[in-house]
């Protein structure tokens, strides 16, 4: 595993979290996806996960998020501190919910399902709607939005969780150049404020923007 280490908003800086993976193996339907994966991601960085299609980028994020469980090895991360933004799905696109309420769902990590949103929660949601250029779309349903707008809503939902560790699966998919540059800038800001960001991506512009990188193809070549 090749890992390269370099080095006024209502959103508060999270407590910095380090991510460690030790000798992790994982198989799916009898096919080995990972074997002997060991890596460490420093806090307050944006680390991209790269590799060819089918190399396990999404699987690695699922393991870190706790959606998947490793067959062997250990993952050192408190999953209560993790926000995970998966790739946009058609179910999300057609769900009868406004952009504002979709982003507010991100506050459930802090509130739980039964507590009512507070002024601070609304301020965080307003902040990310504005930061991602969605303020004028807050009352539109997801089905009324373009693919790129819905993608930005999902990212705003993840950002609104204020989680110390942020996992993103292809965060710039479906975005135009200007929107992609905006997202890259926000990821840089989040890392500067203390968030540990791990983003699986095949977007050359996003990958080039950050020097921390996990190359899953190189890991496979090293293991033979």
C-alpha positions as CSV (number, residue, x, y, z in Angstrom):
1,X,0.0,0.0,0.0
2,X,1.5,3.3,-1.1
3,X,0.5,6.2,1.2
4,X,2.1,9.6,0.8
5,X,2.0,12.0,3.7
6,X,2.6,15.7,3.3
7,X,1.6,18.1,4.6
8,X,-16.6,33.1,10.2
9,X,-18.8,30.0,10.0
10,X,-21.2,28.2,12.4
11,X,-19.2,25.0,11.7
12,X,-16.9,24.2,14.5
13,X,-13.5,22.5,14.0
14,X,-13.7,18.8,14.8
15,X,-11.3,16.9,17.0
16,X,-8.6,15.6,14.7
17,X,-8.7,11.9,14.1
18,X,-6.1,9.5,12.7
19,X,-7.2,6.5,10.6
20,X,-5.2,3.2,10.8
21,X,-5.7,0.0,8.9
22,X,-3.7,-3.1,9.9
23,X,-3.3,-6.2,7.8
24,X,-6.9,-6.1,6.5
25,X,-8.3,-8.8,4.2
26,X,-11.7,-8.8,2.6
27,X,-13.4,-11.1,0.1
28,X,-16.7,-10.8,-1.7
29,X,-18.5,-13.8,-3.1
30,X,-15.3,-15.9,-2.9
31,X,-13.2,-13.3,-4.7
32,X,-10.4,-11.7,-2.7
33,X,-10.6,-7.9,-2.9
34,X,-8.0,-7.0,-0.3
35,X,-5.1,-9.0,1.3
36,X,-2.7,-7.6,3.9
37,X,-3.8,-3.9,3.6
38,X,-1.9,-1.7,6.1
39,X,-2.1,2.0,6.0
40,X,-2.2,5.1,8.1
41,X,-3.9,8.4,7.2
42,X,-2.8,11.5,9.2
43,X,-5.5,13.8,10.5
44,X,-6.2,17.2,9.0
45,X,-5.5,16.0,5.4
46,X,-7.3,15.2,2.2
47,X,-6.2,11.7,1.0
48,X,-7.4,10.4,-2.3
49,X,-7.9,6.7,-3.0
50,X,-7.1,5.9,-6.6
51,X,-6.9,2.9,-8.9
52,X,-8.5,1.2,-11.8
53,X,-12.2,0.2,-11.9
54,X,-12.8,-2.8,-9.6
55,X,-9.7,-2.3,-7.6
56,X,-11.7,-1.8,-4.4
57,X,-11.9,2.0,-3.8
58,X,-15.6,1.9,-2.7
59,X,-14.9,-1.3,-0.7
60,X,-12.2,0.4,1.3
61,X,-14.5,3.3,2.1
62,X,-17.2,0.8,3.1
63,X,-14.7,-1.0,5.5
64,X,-13.7,2.3,7.0
65,X,-17.3,3.4,7.5
66,X,-18.3,0.0,9.1
67,X,-20.8,-0.8,6.3
68,X,-18.5,-3.8,5.5
69,X,-16.6,-5.9,8.0
70,X,-13.0,-7.2,7.3
71,X,-12.4,-10.9,7.1
72,X,-9.0,-10.4,8.8
73,X,-7.1,-7.5,10.4
74,X,-8.1,-4.4,12.3
75,X,-9.4,-1.0,11.4
76,X,-8.5,1.7,14.0
77,X,-11.3,4.3,13.7
78,X,-14.2,5.3,15.9
79,X,-17.1,5.0,13.5
80,X,-19.3,7.3,15.6
81,X,-16.9,10.0,14.3
82,X,-17.4,9.1,10.6
83,X,-19.6,10.7,7.9
84,X,-19.9,8.6,4.7
85,X,-21.2,10.1,1.4
86,X,-21.8,7.3,-1.1
87,X,-22.3,7.8,-4.8
88,X,-25.5,9.4,-5.9
89,X,-28.4,6.9,-6.3
90,X,-31.6,7.0,-8.3
91,X,-33.5,6.3,-5.1
92,X,-32.2,9.6,-3.6
93,X,-32.9,11.5,-6.8
94,X,-36.6,10.7,-6.7
95,X,-37.2,10.8,-2.9
96,X,-39.9,13.5,-2.2
97,X,-37.7,15.7,0.0
98,X,-36.5,19.3,-0.4
99,X,-32.8,20.1,-0.6
100,X,-33.0,21.8,2.8
101,X,-34.5,18.8,4.5
102,X,-32.0,16.4,2.8
103,X,-29.1,18.4,4.1
104,X,-30.8,18.6,7.6
105,X,-30.7,14.8,7.6
106,X,-27.0,15.2,8.0
107,X,-27.6,16.6,11.5
108,X,-29.0,13.2,12.7
109,X,-25.5,12.1,13.6
110,X,-25.5,14.8,16.3
111,X,-29.2,15.0,17.2
112,X,-30.3,11.4,16.8
113,X,-33.7,10.7,15.3
114,X,-35.9,12.1,18.0
115,X,-34.5,15.5,18.9
116,X,-35.7,18.6,17.1
117,X,-33.2,20.7,15.2
118,X,-31.9,23.7,17.1
119,X,-30.9,27.1,15.8
120,X,-27.3,25.9,15.5
121,X,-28.4,22.9,13.3
122,X,-30.3,25.2,11.0
123,X,-27.3,27.5,10.8
124,X,-25.0,24.7,9.8
125,X,-27.4,23.6,7.1
126,X,-27.8,27.1,5.8
127,X,-24.0,27.5,5.8
128,X,-23.4,24.4,3.6
129,X,-26.3,25.2,1.3
130,X,-24.8,28.6,0.7
131,X,-21.2,27.3,0.5
132,X,-22.1,24.8,-2.2
133,X,-24.2,27.2,-4.2
134,X,-27.6,25.7,-3.3
135,X,-29.2,28.5,-1.3
136,X,-31.6,29.4,-4.0
137,X,-32.6,25.7,-4.4
138,X,-33.4,24.9,-0.8
139,X,-37.2,24.5,-1.2
140,X,-37.0,22.4,-4.4
141,X,-37.4,18.7,-4.2
142,X,-34.5,16.5,-5.2
143,X,-36.5,15.3,-8.2
144,X,-36.6,18.9,-9.5
145,X,-32.8,19.3,-9.3
146,X,-30.2,18.4,-12.0
147,X,-27.8,15.5,-11.4
148,X,-25.0,17.9,-10.4
149,X,-27.3,19.8,-8.0
150,X,-28.3,16.6,-6.3
151,X,-24.7,15.6,-6.0
152,X,-23.9,18.9,-4.2
153,X,-26.9,18.3,-1.9
154,X,-25.5,14.9,-0.9
155,X,-22.1,16.5,-0.3
156,X,-23.7,19.3,1.8
157,X,-25.5,16.6,3.8
158,X,-22.2,14.9,4.5
159,X,-20.4,18.2,5.4
160,X,-23.3,19.2,7.7
161,X,-22.5,16.2,9.9
162,X,-19.4,18.0,11.3
163,X,-17.7,14.6,11.6
164,X,-14.0,14.4,12.4
165,X,-13.6,11.8,9.5
166,X,-15.3,12.4,6.2
167,X,-15.4,9.5,3.6
168,X,-16.5,10.5,0.1
169,X,-17.1,8.1,-2.9
170,X,-16.5,9.9,-6.2
171,X,-17.6,13.3,-4.8
172,X,-17.2,15.2,-8.1
173,X,-19.1,12.7,-10.3
174,X,-21.6,14.6,-12.5
175,X,-20.3,18.0,-11.6
176,X,-19.2,20.6,-14.1
177,X,-15.7,22.1,-13.9
178,X,-16.7,25.1,-11.8
179,X,-18.6,22.9,-9.3
180,X,-15.8,20.5,-9.1
181,X,-13.3,23.3,-8.3
182,X,-15.7,24.5,-5.7
183,X,-15.9,21.1,-4.0
184,X,-12.1,20.7,-4.1
185,X,-11.8,24.1,-2.4
186,X,-14.3,23.1,0.3
187,X,-12.4,19.8,1.0
188,X,-9.2,21.8,1.4
189,X,-11.0,24.1,3.9
190,X,-12.4,21.2,5.8
191,X,-9.0,19.6,6.2
192,X,-7.5,23.0,7.3
193,X,-10.2,23.2,9.9
194,X,-9.4,19.7,11.3
195,X,-11.4,17.2,9.3
196,X,-9.7,14.0,8.0
197,X,-11.0,13.6,4.5
198,X,-10.6,10.4,2.4
199,X,-12.0,10.6,-1.1
200,X,-12.2,7.7,-3.6
201,X,-12.0,9.2,-7.1
202,X,-11.0,8.8,-10.7
203,X,-11.3,12.6,-11.2
204,X,-7.8,13.6,-12.3
205,X,-8.3,17.2,-11.2
206,X,-9.3,16.2,-7.7
207,X,-6.5,13.7,-7.4
208,X,-4.0,16.3,-8.6
209,X,-5.2,18.9,-6.1
210,X,-3.9,16.8,-3.1
211,X,-0.6,15.1,-2.4
212,X,-1.8,12.5,0.0
213,X,-2.7,9.4,-2.0
214,X,-3.5,5.7,-1.6
215,X,-2.9,3.7,-4.8
216,X,-4.7,0.4,-4.6
217,X,-3.3,-0.8,-7.9
218,X,0.2,-0.3,-6.5
219,X,-0.8,-2.3,-3.4
220,X,-1.9,-5.2,-5.6
221,X,1.3,-5.2,-7.6
222,X,3.4,-5.2,-4.4
223,X,1.5,-8.3,-3.2
224,X,1.9,-10.0,-6.5
